[in-house]
Amino acid sequence: MLLGPILTRSRCPEVRLLYITASYPFGGSAESFLEPELAELAALGVRIDVLPMRRTGVARALPPGVTLRAESLAGSVRTTLRHRARGTGALLRVLRQSPRVLARNSVVIPLAVAVAASIADEEPYDHIHAHWLSHTSTCALAISHLTGSPFSITAHRWDVYVENLFHAKAERAVFIRFIARACRAAFEERVGEGAGRLVDLHMGVESSERVDGPPPLGQERGTTLRLVTAGSLLPVKGQRHLVEAMSLLRDRGFDTTLDLYGDGPLAPELAAQVSDLALADRVTMHGVRPRSELATTYAAGQYDVFVMPSVDLGGGVHEGVPVSVMEAMSAGLAVVATETGGIPELVVDGVTGLLVPDKSAAALADAIQRLSDDELRSTLAAAGTRHVRTEFDAATVAAQLLALMQG
C-alpha cells in the first residue's frame, strides 16, 4: 500500500503518543533522523513521550512538545517484581514463538511492565509507535498487551531480515510501515503476502531554505569540484571506495576535494587509507557534526556534490533510504550514489542523480567526473530537490503517519 500525499496540514484533536526508539535521544547521532518526524508530529498537536531502550551518554535536546519518559531497562526490574502485572504469562508465551531472540526480547518485559504500571496512574496513550522490528517493537507489543493501547511499527532495513515475532507483530499491530519498498518485499518473503496491514511510507526531511544550486565551476570560486559525504564510519557505508575514487581522480588530473563527516569503528582505517594514498590535501575527515550544522553548510553553497558510496554486504545489511542523501538533495546538491537497498527509490539514475554499482571506485570516479559539467549537475540537482520536497517532506510524511495511527 503506497500512501498518497496529504496537501494540507492542520492540528489534530489531541493525541497522546508513546514513541519507542532503540536509543534516541541518547546514542549520539545514531537515530537523529527521527527528529524531523517527531517535530512535525508535535506541530500537529500530538503529545509525544519518547521511550528509548538504551540510555548511554548525554541525551540530545528533544523537539518542542516532546518529552522523555523516566523508565529505563536498568531501573525496571524492581517495578516488575513489585507489580507482577497480569498478562505477563501470556506475553511470555508469545515471546517463545521466536526462540532465537527470546533472551533479548525477555529483557524488555520489565520495562514494559514498568511503563504499564505508570500508565495505570496516568491518562492512557492513544497509540504506541516503535521504530525497528527488533526488541523495540517487542516492547511496543508488550505495552499494548498490558494496557490495551494500539501499536504500530516502522521497519527500516536489517531488522526486516532478523526474525523477531514477525507473524505475531504483523497480526497484532495496527500497521507496519516500511521506509522502502524493497524492505516490505523482503518482509513479505518471510511472512507471506496478506500478513497484516503493510504500508510504504518513507522517512521525511525538513526542506532546506536554499532553492538554487552552487555557482558554476569557475564562477565566484575556482574550478575545484567540492564533494561531501556524511554517515557512520561502518563497512556498509563504503567510504573506503570513495577514498580510493579520490585517488583515481587525482591520478587523472581531476581537481576535487572531499569533506567526510561521521565517526565509527572504521575511522582509524579510513584515516590510514587517506595517509597511505597521500590524499591529506584532498580528503578531510571532520568527525560527527550535528545535522543542523551540515544543513547550514549545504544551504551556504559550500559543496557541489554529495556522494553516498554504500555497499550491500548481504544478509540484509544494506541501506534503507538514507536520510543524509535526502537532506543533501533537499538543499540543492547533485548526488552520486550506489544501487543498493532503497537508494533507487530516492535517486533515479540520470533524473534526480547518478547511480553506480557498489564496491567500484572507478564507477564512483567516473560519475563524479561527469558532474563537473555545470549543466548536468544543475539539472540533476534541481530535479532531486523537487523530488525530495514532493515525496519526502517531513510535514507531509508526519501527517500521513498520524492518519494511519488514527485510522
N, C-alpha and C positions, 0 to 999 in steps of 0.2 A: 504494500500500500504506500503510494507516494503522495504526500500531502501537498495541496495547492497553496498558493500564497494567501496570507491574510493581509488586506491592504490598509486596514485602519487599526490604530492602537488605542484602546480605551481601558480605563481601570475596571477591574473585575469586582464583583461582590467579594468581600474579604475572604481570603482562603488562607488557612494555616497549613504550611508545608514543612515536612521533615525531609531534609536533603542529605543523603548519606554519601560520603566520599571515602576514598582509600586513605587520604592523609590531609587534603585541603581543609583548613588554611595552613596546615603545617607542611613540612617536607619541601621547603624551598619553592621552586617554580614548577614542580612536577605536575600539578593539576591546576596551574594558574589559568589554563584555557577555560576553566569553568566560570571564571569571574564575569565575563560579559553576559552569560546566561543568567547567573544569579542577579546581577544588577538589573537586567531587563525584566525578570520576573518580579523583583521588588518594585520596580517602577510601575508595574501593572497592578500593584496593590497587594501582592502576595506577601504574607508574613512568613519568613523563612528561618528555620533553625537548621544549622549545619551540624552533622554528627560525623566526625572522622573516625576511622578505625585505628589509625596510628597518630600519635602526638609526639613528634620528635622535633627538637629545635624550636625556633620562635615562630609564632603564628603571624601570618600576613594580615594586614588590615582588611577587614571584610567590607563589602559594598554597603552603602547606607540601606537600612531596613533589613539587614541580615545579621543574625546573632549566632553565637556558638553555644551548643549545649554543653553542660558541665560534665556529663557522664563520660567515663573512659573505660577502656578494656581493663586497665590495671586496677581501677577502683571499683569494679562492678561485681566481683566475686562475692564480697560480703553481702551486698544487697540481694544477690541471688539466693544465698543461704538463708537470709532472713525472711524473704518473701515466699520462696518455694512456689512460684507462680503456677496457677492451674494451666494445664495445657502443655507444659514443657515435656511431658512424657510422649504425647502425640507428636510434638515437634521433633523430638529426637528420633522417632521412628521415620519421619520424613527425611531427616538428615542421613539416615543409614542407606538411603537409595543411591548415594554416591560415596561408597566406602573409601575410595582412594583419597578423598579430600575431607573425610569425616572429622579427623583431628582438627584441621584448620577451621572447618565450619563450626565445630563444637565450641571453639574459643569465643565466638561471637554471641553465644547464647546468654552468658552472664550480662553482657552489655545490653542485649535486647530486653532481658528481664528488668534490668535497672531502669531503662528508659520507659518500659511499660508501667513499672511501679510509679514512676514520677508522673507519667501522663494521667494516671488514675486520679491525681490531685490537681490536674490542670484541665484546660479546655482541650478536647481531643484534636488530633490532627485530621484535617480533611483529606490529606493524601500524604503518602510516603514515596519518595523517589530516590533510587540508588543508582550510582554510576558503577559500571562493571558487572559482568555476570559471575563474578567470583564471590568471595565471602562477604563483600559489601552488600550484594543483593540477597545473600542468605540472611544477613541481619535484617534487611527490609522485610523479607518474608516472615521472619520470626516475630518482629514487632507487629506486623499486620495480623499474624495469627493470634497474638496475645491481646491485641487491642481492638481488632475489628476494622481498623482504618485500611482503606485500599492502598495498594502499592503498584509501582511500575519501575522499569529498569531501562537504563541506557547502556547498550553494549558497544564496545569500541573496536578492538582488533584481536589481540592474543587471547582475550577472555572467551572468545567465541570457539576457541579450539581446545580449551581445557574444561572437560565436562564437570559441571558442578550443579547438580539438581536441575538440569536443563528442562526436563519434562515437567517437573513439579512447578518450576518457576513460570514456564510458559502457560501452564494450566491455571495458576493462581493469580498471576499478575494481570492488571487491567490491560496493560500493553507492554511490549518490549520494543524499544526504539533502537534502531541501528544507525550509526553515523555514516555508514557506507553501504551501498547495495551489495558489494562483494561480501561484507560481513554477514548480512542477512542470508545470502545464498549459502555461505559456509555453515551457518546455524541450521538452516533447513535441511542440509545434507545429513546433519546429525540427529535431528528430531523428527524429520519428515514435514512435508508441507501441511498446512492447516493446523499446526500446533500453536494454539493461542493467537492473540492479535499482534502481529508483527508489522511495524511501520518503519519506513525510511525517513529519517529527519536528521540532517546534518547538524553539527555544531555550528554556531554562528560567531561572527566577529563584529566589533564596532566599526563603523565606517570611518575611514580617515578623512581629515579635513582637506587633504591635498587632492586635487582633481586632475592636475596636469602632470606629465612626466618630467624627468630631469631635462636640462638643456641638452641639445645635440652635442656629440663629441666635437671638441674644438671650439665650441661657443661657450663663453662665460667661464671656461676652465680649459684644462689640457685635453689631450686625446686618450688618456688612460680610461679604460673601462673598469668601473668600480663594482666589484662583486661583494655580496654579503650572504652569509648563511647563519642560521640560528637553530639550535636544538641540543638536546642532551648528547654528550660525547659517548655514544654507545655503538656497538657494532652495526645495529640495524640502520643507523643514520648514515653510514657510508662516507663519513668525512674524509677518510684516507684516500678514497678515489678522487675526490675533489682536489686534495692537496697534490696528488700525482698529476691531475689535469693542469694545475697551475705550473708544474714543472714543464709539461709538454708545451704549454702556451709560451712560456719564456723561451724555450728552445726554438720555437717557430718565429721568435722575434716579435711576439704579440704583447702589447703593453696593457697589463691588467693588474689589479690588486684585489686581495680578498681579506675581508674582516670576518673572522669566525667567532661567533658568540655561543657560549654554552660551557657546561662543565660536566664531568663524569669520569668514569674509570679509565677512559681512553685518553685523557688529557696528556699524561706523560708521553705516551706512544706517539700522539699526533705532534707534540712539541718536538720530539726527537726526529720525526719524519721531516718536519719543516727545516730543522737544522741540517739534517743529512743531505737534503736536496738543495741546500743553500738558498732558501726562499724567504729568509727573515726580512728582506726588503720588500717582499710582495705579499706575504701572509702574516696577519696579526691576529693572535689569539687573545680575546678580551675577557674570557670567563663569562659568568652569568650576569645578565643585565635585566632589570625589570622590563616587562612588556611595554610599559608606558614610555620608557626611555628609548627602546627600539622604535616605537611608533613615531616618536619625535624626530629621530634621525631619518626615518623614511620620509616623513612629511616635509622635512627640510631639504630634501633632494640630495642627500649625501651619497646615495647609491644609485646604480643604473639597473642592476640585475640581481635577483635573488636566486640562489641555486639550492636545490634540495636533492642531494645525491644518495638518497635512501636505497637500501638493498632488501631483497627478500631472502631471509635466512632459512626458510622452510618451516614447517610445523606451525604456521600461522604467525610467525614472527616477521611482521612487515608493518608498513604504515597503515593508518586508517585514512582519514582525510586531514592532512596536517594543518592545524590552526596557524602555525607560523607562516605557511605558504599563503593562506587566506589573507592574513594581515598584510603581507608584502604586496599582494595583488590589489587589495583594497587601497593601499597607499600609492598605487600607480607604478610599481616596479614590474618590469618584464621578468618572466620566470623560466628557468630551466629546471626540469625535474625528471625523475626516473619513472618508468612504467611499473610501479609496484603498488600493491594494496589498493586503496581507494583513490590514489592520486589522479588517475584518469577521469574521475568524476568531477574533479576540480580544474585540472589543466587539460584542455582539449588541444591536442597537438596541432600546431600551425594556426590555431584560432585564438586561444587565450594564453598560450605559452608554447614552449618546446618540450617534448618528451623524448627521452633517450633510454636505451636498455640499461639495466642496473649493472653495477660492477665494471663499468667501462670508462676508464679515464679518458680514452681517446674520443669516445662519443660525447662525453661532457665537454671536452675541449673544443670539439667541432661545433657544438651548439652554442657555446659561449662566444666563439669567434663569429658565428653568424649574427649574433646580436650586436656586433659593432656597427651594423647597418642601422643608421638612425631611423629610417622609415619603418623597417621591420620591427625594431624594438618598440617604437612609439605605437604602432598599430596593435601589436600583441598586448602591450601594457594597458592601452585604453580598453580593449575587449575584455581583458582579465578583470579590470576594475569594475566594469559594468556587470560582468558575470557574478562576481562576489557580492556586489551590492544588491543584486536581484535575488540570488539563490541562497546566499549565506549570511544575510543580515541578521545580527543578533536579536534585534527587536522583533522581527518577523518570526524568527525561529522560536523565541520565547512565547510569543502569542500562540503559535501552533502547539507547542508543548503544553501550555496551560489548557488549551481547548481539549487536548487529549485527556488530561487529568480530570477535567470537569465533565467529559462526555461519557 
